[in-house]
Amino acid sequence: MFGFSRVTSLLSQSKSTEASIYTFLEQVTLSHHKFVQLWKAYLRHGADSEEFKSTLDELQRIEQHADNLKREIENTLYRKTLIPDLRSDVASLIELTDRLINKQETIGLHLDIEKPLIPAEVEEDLLLLLNVVGDTIDHALLCAKSFFTDLQRVQEYHKKTIMFESDADKVCTRAKTILFATDQPLINKVQLRYFFDRIDQVANLAEDISDRVSIFTLKRVQ
Amino acid sequence: MDIAIWIFLSSGLFLGWSLGANDAANVFGTAVGTRMVKFSTAALICSVMVILGAVISGAGASHTLGALGKVSALGGAFTVALSAATTVYFMTKSGLPVSTGQAIVGAIIGWNLFSGMATDPKVLSKILSTWIMCPILAAFTAVLLYKLVAASINWFRPGLFQLDKWTRIGLIIAGAFGSYSLGANNIANVMGVFVLSAPIDSAVWMGIEFSPAMQLFFIGSVAISIGVFTYSKKVMLTVGDNLIPMTPITAWVVVMAHSIVLFIFSSQSLSNSFVELGLPAIPLVPVSSSQAVIGAVIGIALLKRLPIRWAVLSQILMGWVITPILSALACFIGLFIVQNLFNQVVV
C-alpha cells in the first residue's frame, strides 16, 4: 500500500528533522564555547600559538557542520513538505541562526589575520562582553527551542534575550570608553574598537533571532 | 448485466464521476491543498472509503430520494441522472459551486412535473429543511470542534513537529471518515433514481448476499472513485483558501465537521438510537458536502472574526438556488426529448 508507506515515512522524517534542528542549535552553543576559548587562547598565548590555531580549526569545523545541517534541514522541510504552513518561518530561523556561527568564525579569522594589540586595561571587560554575549545567545536559543517545543515559554526567553543584549551593549560601550582612555596609538584603538563592535553584533543577531521567533509565535497562536 | 442496462446507467455513472471529481475535494482538498497529505494517498483512501460507505450505509438517504419521486422506468431514471449530471457539469464549467444533491432533487421534481405526479410536500420540505440545517449544523460542529482542539493544544502543549504529525494523522482519519460519509450519504444522488427501475437480481458473493441496491451503489461508488483519481486533483489544489485562509488545524476541523454532519444525515442506526431515546428521528437525506464544508468554514470564520469574502459567498449561495431550478428545467426538456424523439418509456 504505497499511500500508507508514504505516510509512515513522512512521520519518521518529521522526527529526524526535529532531531537535526536540535543538533543544529547545539552547534551554536558549541561555536560560542569555542569562540570564547579562542579569545582566551589569543590573550594568553597569541595568534601564532598551537592552542589558538587548533581552536580556530575546531570553530571552522563546527561552522561547516552547521552549514551541512542547515542544508539538510531546509531540503527535508521542502522536499518532504513538513510543517507546510510554517516551513518558511523555520527555514528563515535556521538561516539567521547560521549567520550567528558565521559571524563568530569571521571574527576568529580576523583575529588571526589582524592580530590586534589588546591592552591589559580592557581584557576584563572583553571577557565580560564575551560572557554576556554568550548569555544572550543561550537565551535566544532557548527561545528558538521553545518555538518547537513549548510556545508558552517563548515570550519569557525573548524578554531575557532583550535584557542580556542590552547588557552586552553597555559592556561594549564601557570597554570602548576604557580603550580610548588608554595611551595606545589611535590606529590600535580604532582597530580594536571594530572587534568590540563585531562581538556586540553577535548579541544583536541573537536578539534578532529571538525577535523573529516571537513574531512567528504570534502568527502560530492566532 | 445486460448491455442496455449499462447504457441507461451511464448517466448515473457520469454523475458519479463528477461527484468524485468535485466532492472528494471537500474531504481531502484542504489536506492536499495545504500539502499535508499527498494526492495519491488521499485518492486511495477516499476511493476505498467511498465504496465502503456506499455499499454498507448507502440505503438510508436513498429511501428519502425514492419517496420524493418514484422513477420506475429505466429511461426516466436515465434522463433524471443525465440532466442532473449535465447541470453539475455546466455549473462547474462556468465556475459556479454546485451540489450534486440539489441537482438530482431538481431533476426528480422535473420528472414529477413531466409525469404529472404530485411532489410530496412533506418529503420536499424535509429535504429543503436539511439543506438549510446542514450548513448551520456544520458551522456549530466546527465551532465546537475548534474550541475543543484549541483547548487540547493548550492543555497538551505539543511541539511543532508533534502537532504537525498529529494533524497529518488527524487529516487522514477525518478524510477517511469523510469519504465513508460521502459514500453513504451521496450515493443516493448517483444511483438512488435507478433503485426502482434497474432490473438487477440479488447476488451472493463469499456467502454474503448483495441486494440490487447494494450492487448499484457499488457500481456508482466505483464511478465516484474514478472521478476522484482522474479529475479531483485540480479541484483539490484550488479549494480551501477560497473563503478564508486555512491552516492545517482549521482544515482538520472543517473536514471533521463536514464528515460528522454527513454521517448524521445518513446513519440509520444513529437515527434509530435517537428514536429509542424518545427524540425525533434524524431525516436521512442526501445533503451537499459542499454546503457542509462552507457552513463549517463560515463557523470558524465567525468564531475567529476572520474576514469572509462575501462576494465569493454570495456567488456560492446563488449557485445553491440556481442548481435545482436549472436541473428541473433540464430534466423536463430531457424527458420530452427522450420520450418523443427516442421513443423510450420514461414514466
Interface residues (C-beta under 8 A of the other chain):
Chain A: M1 F2 G3 F4 R6 V7 L10 L11 S14 K15 T17 E18 T81 L82 I83 P84 D85 L86 V90 F147 F148 T149 D150 L151 Q152 Q222
Chain B: T34 R35 M36 V37 K38 S40 T41 L44 I45 R157 G159 L160 F161 D164 K165 R168 I169 I172 T247 P248 K304
